[in-house]
């Protein structure tokens, strides 16, 4: 699927299967989301530019590499994206963090933004938008639009599970944004939930249902 990268790493797929299981409690669910996000971010940032440097070891000079120039911003979509943020920050603790708050109307399934706070230099950063589910695509399209309005151009969307309908919607509105997913599932049901999916990610993360 053009513009979409689906990770088939064994550790990601193993942990995603446990995540889907209805018997998995919210503590383990939250830990798994953080772990999968960290593993996915490792892959999604594999093309970051490097610069060559030399460092003094206790016994000599070593030629090494460090990240060169391109800073990262992590932007979780509230609330479910927060657990993914936590996992990525364990890997890249110096990344800047923004937050976008969006809720989906249960009747119309349309997104409504209630909060947006981004790094002031977001336009100069590579941005990784994170949300466990890409269902209808409304929240993702809205978030990408907000970031572009504030100058962001290098934007990637990272989700755990995507529906084909959500992928199509993002690509229709923002064809320049790459999508990273651990799985692409069958479809949406009449309530906008991904089938087979994993249920409501926010409720399962925080034990609110």
C-alpha positions as CSV (number, residue, x, y, z in Angstrom):
1,X,0.0,0.0,0.0
2,X,1.6,3.2,-1.2
3,X,2.5,5.7,1.6
4,X,1.8,3.2,4.3
5,X,4.5,1.1,6.1
6,X,3.2,-1.8,8.1
7,X,5.8,-3.2,10.6
8,X,6.1,-7.0,10.7
9,X,8.8,-7.2,13.3
10,X,8.2,-10.3,15.5
11,X,8.4,-8.4,18.8
12,X,5.8,-5.8,17.6
13,X,3.5,-8.5,16.3
14,X,3.8,-10.5,19.5
15,X,3.0,-7.6,21.7
16,X,0.2,-6.4,19.5
17,X,-1.5,-9.8,19.8
18,X,-1.5,-9.6,23.6
19,X,-2.7,-6.0,23.3
20,X,-5.8,-7.1,21.3
21,X,-6.8,-9.8,23.8
22,X,-9.9,-8.7,25.8
23,X,-8.4,-10.4,28.9
24,X,-5.4,-8.0,29.0
25,X,-5.9,-5.6,31.9
26,X,-5.3,-1.8,31.7
27,X,-1.9,-1.9,33.5
28,X,-0.5,-4.4,31.1
29,X,-2.3,-2.8,28.2
30,X,-0.6,0.6,29.0
31,X,2.8,-1.0,29.3
32,X,2.4,-2.8,26.0
33,X,1.4,0.4,24.2
34,X,4.5,2.2,25.5
35,X,6.7,-0.8,24.4
36,X,5.2,-1.1,20.9
37,X,5.5,2.7,20.4
38,X,9.1,2.6,21.3
39,X,9.8,-0.3,19.0
40,X,7.9,1.4,16.1
41,X,9.7,4.7,16.7
42,X,13.0,2.9,16.5
43,X,12.0,1.8,13.0
44,X,10.3,5.1,12.0
45,X,13.3,7.2,12.7
46,X,15.9,4.9,10.9
47,X,16.5,7.6,8.3
48,X,17.4,10.5,10.6
49,X,20.5,12.2,9.3
50,X,23.8,11.7,11.0
51,X,27.1,13.6,11.3
52,X,30.5,12.0,11.9
53,X,32.5,13.0,15.0
54,X,35.4,11.7,17.0
55,X,35.3,11.0,20.7
56,X,38.1,10.2,23.2
57,X,37.5,6.8,24.8
58,X,39.6,5.7,27.9
59,X,42.1,4.1,25.5
60,X,42.0,6.1,22.2
61,X,40.0,8.0,19.7
62,X,36.8,6.5,18.2
63,X,35.1,7.6,15.1
64,X,31.4,7.8,15.7
65,X,28.1,9.4,14.6
66,X,25.5,11.7,16.2
67,X,22.2,13.0,15.0
68,X,22.7,15.9,12.7
69,X,20.4,18.9,12.7
70,X,16.9,17.5,12.3
71,X,15.1,17.8,15.7
72,X,12.1,15.7,16.5
73,X,8.6,16.7,17.9
74,X,6.2,14.1,19.2
75,X,2.5,15.1,19.1
76,X,0.1,12.6,20.7
77,X,-3.6,13.0,20.0
78,X,-5.3,13.1,23.4
79,X,-6.0,11.0,25.3
80,X,-5.0,7.7,24.0
81,X,-1.8,9.0,22.3
82,X,-0.3,9.8,25.7
83,X,0.9,6.2,26.3
84,X,2.6,6.2,22.9
85,X,4.3,9.5,23.8
86,X,5.7,8.0,27.0
87,X,7.2,5.0,25.1
88,X,8.9,7.2,22.5
89,X,10.3,9.6,25.1
90,X,12.1,6.6,26.7
91,X,13.9,6.2,23.4
92,X,14.3,10.0,22.6
93,X,14.1,11.9,25.9
94,X,15.2,15.2,24.4
95,X,12.4,15.4,21.8
96,X,10.0,18.3,22.0
97,X,6.3,17.4,22.8
98,X,3.1,19.0,21.7
99,X,-0.5,17.9,22.4
100,X,-3.7,18.0,20.3
101,X,-7.0,17.3,22.0
102,X,-9.7,16.0,19.8
103,X,-12.9,14.2,20.6
104,X,-15.2,12.3,18.1
105,X,-18.9,13.1,18.2
106,X,-20.5,9.7,18.8
107,X,-23.4,10.5,16.5
108,X,-21.8,12.1,13.5
109,X,-18.3,10.6,14.1
110,X,-16.9,14.0,13.2
111,X,-13.8,15.4,15.1
112,X,-13.9,18.4,17.4
113,X,-10.7,20.1,18.6
114,X,-10.7,21.4,22.1
115,X,-6.9,21.8,22.7
116,X,-3.7,22.4,20.7
117,X,-0.3,23.3,22.2
118,X,2.7,22.8,20.0
119,X,6.4,23.6,20.2
120,X,7.0,27.2,18.8
121,X,9.6,25.8,16.4
122,X,7.5,23.0,15.1
123,X,8.0,24.1,11.6
124,X,11.7,23.3,11.9
125,X,11.2,19.8,13.3
126,X,10.3,16.4,12.0
127,X,6.9,15.7,13.6
128,X,5.6,12.3,14.7
129,X,1.9,12.3,15.3
130,X,0.9,9.4,17.5
131,X,-2.5,7.8,18.2
132,X,-3.2,4.1,18.8
133,X,-6.0,3.8,16.3
134,X,-6.6,5.2,12.8
135,X,-10.3,4.5,12.4
136,X,-12.4,7.0,10.5
137,X,-9.3,9.2,10.0
138,X,-11.1,12.4,11.2
139,X,-8.8,13.1,14.2
140,X,-5.7,12.4,12.2
141,X,-6.7,14.7,9.3
142,X,-7.7,17.4,11.8
143,X,-4.4,17.1,13.7
144,X,-2.3,17.2,10.5
145,X,-4.1,20.3,9.4
146,X,-3.5,22.1,12.7
147,X,0.2,21.3,12.4
148,X,0.5,22.5,8.8
149,X,-1.3,25.7,9.8
150,X,1.6,26.3,12.3
151,X,4.3,25.6,9.7
152,X,5.0,21.9,10.1
153,X,5.9,20.2,6.9
154,X,7.9,17.0,7.7
155,X,5.0,15.1,9.3
156,X,4.6,11.4,9.9
157,X,1.6,9.6,11.4
158,X,2.3,6.5,13.6
159,X,-0.6,4.3,14.8
160,X,-0.9,0.8,16.2
161,X,-3.9,-0.3,14.2
162,X,-5.3,1.3,11.1
163,X,-8.6,0.8,9.1
164,X,-8.5,1.1,5.3
165,X,-11.2,3.8,5.6
166,X,-8.9,5.9,7.8
167,X,-5.9,5.4,5.6
168,X,-7.9,6.5,2.5
169,X,-9.1,9.6,4.3
170,X,-5.7,10.7,5.4
171,X,-4.2,10.1,2.0
172,X,-7.1,12.0,0.3
173,X,-6.5,15.1,2.5
174,X,-2.7,14.8,3.2
175,X,-1.0,12.7,0.5
176,X,2.4,13.9,1.6
177,X,2.1,12.3,5.1
178,X,3.6,8.9,5.5
179,X,1.6,6.5,7.7
180,X,3.3,3.9,10.0
181,X,1.2,1.1,11.5
182,X,1.7,-2.2,13.3
183,X,-1.4,-3.6,11.5
184,X,-4.1,-2.7,9.0
185,X,-7.3,-4.4,9.9
186,X,-10.4,-5.3,7.9
187,X,-12.9,-2.4,8.2
188,X,-14.9,-0.1,10.4
189,X,-18.3,-1.1,12.0
190,X,-21.3,1.1,12.0
191,X,-20.1,2.9,15.2
192,X,-16.7,3.7,13.7
193,X,-14.7,1.0,15.6
194,X,-12.0,-1.0,13.8
195,X,-12.8,-4.6,13.2
196,X,-11.3,-6.7,14.7
197,X,-9.2,-3.9,16.4
198,X,-8.8,-3.9,20.1
199,X,-11.8,-2.0,21.4
200,X,-11.6,1.6,22.7
201,X,-7.9,2.3,23.3
202,X,-8.5,5.1,25.7
203,X,-10.8,3.1,27.9
204,X,-8.5,0.1,27.9
205,X,-5.5,2.3,28.7
206,X,-7.0,4.0,31.7
207,X,-9.6,1.5,33.0
208,X,-12.6,3.9,32.3
209,X,-14.9,1.2,31.1
